[in-house]
Amino acid sequence: MSERREAPYGSWESPITSDLIVAGTIAVGQPLIDGDDLYWIEMRPLEGGRSVIVKRDIEGRIADVTPPGFNARTRVHEYGGGDYVARDGMVYFSNFSDQQIYAVLLGGRPEPLTTIPNMRYADAIVDDQRQRLICIREDHTVAGREAVNNLVSINFADGAADVLVSGNDFYSSPRLSPDGNWLAWLTWNHPNMPWDDTELWVANIKDDGSLDQPEKVAGGNQESIFHPQWSPRSELYFVSDRSGCRPSLSNPRNKLFAATWKKAFGELALSTPGRASSSPLKVPTLTLLICELRAATL
């Protein structure tokens, strides 16, 4: 039997450490489907908290996409999120140590797509027609100045970046229509937080890849909007709190219904025409809701 020891209150050294508690706990998030493959991110405590992109193919084989030495995690807006995107087996991700975007195929070595120091990238989408990424870029190149946020495109061929939208304090959620002709995004300014006042903008994409006559289609005036999403028919939907405490699923011109979701900070997906699904946060559980848009029923 070990010798009994006494210690002042609050100074006793427990054999149960925080490392021991979290060692076997792997957090899973950001699921993404690319063709027949499923991707997700695992945060692994035993690897120093490294975020690893994992792939499961149609045969059920599971493998790490990002090798040791790479950490798929962005610091845009400091909160991160939107760390990667995949298309036809190619994965583009933000690496935590240098905040550059890398491209990698399963089994390959990640190669940098961007190289300018002190830039951060997040929430990327793939523009297949123009062979580029569209994403949020946060510019930290000037010391002592607040970071500058832009919506940019990044060319696959050489990593060149072109600014598509600028001028506001924050941008998020770039979304490309299925036909590739329209781009939607969210933006807001100080002193607002995104749950205070956000704006939804839309623009047609010109032949040269720039945006033609961006137009605000919703938001502002103390309305909070999140998760814009295009339907398979290239109709734009979004979630809004304009009705008060209950978010509403709307399109820019016709509010379809006011759902009775409470604290609906979940994801929205528009699958078959006329149907939407969402996972609103209902403490203590998550619930999947299927909505028939035409009938406005859940």
N, C-alpha and C positions, 0 to 999 in steps of 0.2 A: 504494500500500500504506500502511495506517495505521501510525503510529509505534508501535513496541513499547514497552509500559509494564510496569514491575514493581510489584507490590504485596505487602505482607506476607500471609502465609498466612491465609486466612479473610476477607480484605477485598476480594477481587477482585469487581468489579461485572459480573455476567453479563448479557448482552443478553436472555437467556431469563428473563423474570419470571414470578412466580406468576400474575399477571393474564393473561399471554399463554397460559399452560398451560390455565387453566380457562375462558378466554373462549368457546370453542366447545363446552363441555360443559354440557348441560342435564340435570339430574336429574329423573326422572319418577317420580311415586308417587301413592298414594292413589286408585287407579282406582275408579270408581263407575258403576253402570248405573242409569239412570232411564228406564223404558220402552224406547224404541228408541234412546236417546241414551247415549253413553259420555262420561264426564267423567274428568279426571285433573288433577294439579297438576304444573306445571313450575317448577323453581327455576332462574332465569335469571341467570347471573353478569353478563352485559352490562347488566342492569337493576338492578344493585346487589344481586343476590341475591334479588330479588323473587319470591315464589311466586304464580304465576298459575294460576287455574282455567281449563281448556281444555275445550271441548265438541266432540265429533264426532257429527253427526247420521246418520240412516239412509242419507242420500244420500252420505255420505262427506265432507261439508263440515266443515272444522275452523275454529274461531274462539275467540278469547279471551273469557271470560265476565267476568272482573274487569278493568276498565280501568286504565290508568296512574294511579298515586296510591293504589292499593289493593294490599295485600299479604296474601294468605290464609295466615295463620300464627298459631297460638295459643301462649301461653306457660304454659298450665296445667301444673302439676307441673314447670315449666321445660323439660321435654323436648318439650312440644307434641304434635302429632299429633291426628287427628280434627278437622281444620281446617274441614271443610265437609260439607254434606249437600244433596242435590237431590231435589225432588219435583215432577213435572209441569212441568218447565222452570224452576221457581223454585229459585234456589240461595241457601242461607243459609251464611254463612262468618264466621269470626272475623278481624277486621282487625288487623294487627300493631301499628300505631301507637297505637291507643287500646283494643285488645282488646275492642271491642264487636262484636256480631253484626249483620251487614248482610244485606239481602235484595236480590237482583238477578235480572232476566231478561236473556237475551242481547240485547245492544244497548242496554240501559237503564243508568241511573245507580244505583249501590248506595244503598239507603236504610237508615238505622239502625233495627234492631228493638229494641235495648237502648240505654240512655243513661246508666245510673248509672256514674260514674267508679270506677276502681280495682277493677273486676270483670273476671274472665277466664272464658271459656267454651270448652268443648271436647266432642268426642264426641257431637254432637247427633244425635238421631233425630227423625223426623216422626211425630206422633200425629195421623193423619188424622181419626179420629172426633171428637177434641176440639179440632181446629184449633190445635195448639200444637207447640212443640219440647220435647223432654225431653233434658237435657244435664247435664254437670258444670259447676258454677259455683265459682270460687275467689275468695273475698272478701279483698281487700287494702285494705279501707277504713280499718282501724285501724293507724296507724303504730306500728312497734315490736312488733306482735303477729304471731305466726305466722299465715299465711293459713288461712282456714277454708274447708273443702271441703263442698259440699252437692250433692245431686241435686235439680234444680229443673225446673219446667215454665215455658215462656215463651209467653204467649198471642200469637197472630198479630195479633189486632185492635189491641192497645194496648201490647204488649211487657211487660205485667205478669208478674212472676215469682212463683211459689209454690214454697216449699220442700217437696219430697216426702220426702226422707230426709236426716237430719243426725245428728251425734253422733260419727262416726268421723273419723279423720285424713284418709283418702283414699277416693275413689270413682272407679270407671271402668266402662266398657262397659255402659251402659244398653241393654237390648234388649227390644223390644216384641214380643209374640207376634203371629202373623199375624191372629188374630181380634181383636186389640186389647184383650183382657181381662186380660192378665198382663204384668207388668214384671219383668225380671231385671236384676241388676247385681252388680258385684264391689266389695269394700271391704277395707281393711286398716288397721292402726294402727302407730304407732311402737312399738318400734324396727324392726319388720319392713320389709323391702323386698317388692315384690309377688312376687318369686320365692322368698321365704321362707315366707310364711304369708298366704293370702288366703281370703276367704269369699265364697260365692255365695248371694245372697238372692233371693227371689221374693215378689211380692205381687200380689193381685188389685186391679184398678183399679175404684174405686167410681164411681157415677154422677156425682159432683161432681168427679171427676178425682184425688182423693186416693187414697192406698194403704191397703188393708184388711189388717191383721194381717200385716206382713212376716215372713217365715220364712226362717231359714238352712237351706238344703237341702244344702250341701256345703262342704268347706273347713275351715280352722282346724286347730289341732293340728299345725302344721308342714307342712300340705299347701298346695301352690301350685296355683292354678287360673287359667286364662286363656281368653279367647275363648268366652264363652257364646254359644250360637246356638240359635234356635228352628228346628225343622223345619217344612216346609209343613203338617204336621198339628198344629202347636203343641206339639210335644214338645221339651223343653229338653235340649241337649247341651252339653258343655264338655270342655276338655282339662285333665288333672290329672297331677301327678307322684306320686300316692299310692303307686304301685307301686315307687317308687324313682327311678332315673335315666331310666326310660322313661315318657314321658307316656302317659296312658290317655284314650281317648275314652269318656265316660260320660254317663249321665243321672242325675238325683238319686237314683234308687232302685235302678237296676240297672246295674252296670258291664258294658259290652258286650264290650270286648276291651282287651287291653294291646298297643298297637301298638309296633313296634320302631323308632319314630322317634327320632332322636338330635338333641338341641337343636332341638326342633320349635317354633321361634319364628315360624312362618309363619301364614298365614290359614287359617281353617276355613270352609267353606261347605256347607250342607245344601241340596241341590237337589231332585231327585225323591225321593219317599218311599223310605227305606231306603238312600240313597246319600249319602256325604259326600266332599268333596274338600278337600285341604290342600296347602300349599306349604311343607313343613318346610325349615328352613335346613340344608343339607348342604354345608359348605365344601368346595370352592370354587364349587359350583353350587347352583341352586335346582331342586327336583324337584316336579312335580305328582303327587300321589297320589290315586287314586280308591278309596274304601272301600265295600264292600257291607256294611252294618251288620248285617243279619240273619245273614249267613254269616261275619262277622268276618274278611273277607279283603281284601287290598290288590291 
